[in-house]
Amino acid sequence: MINTGNYYFLPKHTMVAQGSQLPTDKLVERILSSGQLSRIDRQQLKSALLDDSITEKELVLIERVIDGVRKGLLDIVEES
């Protein structure tokens, strides 16, 4: 991960502005397709879970990520 002031550059060229995040569906799609769950991904999922306006659809998507980790289908990675 490279911090260039306003943007973090993540694997697969995904940019997230500081203080904002990808929509949950796009975030989960990227996590599941890459097979990796980064620290920033975990922070964004945590933020979504703490949001009072989280939808049932978003909860289901986050549960898919949790199941992927439990089943060993996703690697938890730490960026340097």
Beta strands, then each sheet from edge to edge (+ up, - down):
strand 1: 2-3
strand 2: 7-10
strand 3: 14-17
strand 4: 36-37
strand 5: 75-76
sheet 1: 1+ 2- 3+
sheet 2: 4+ 5+
end
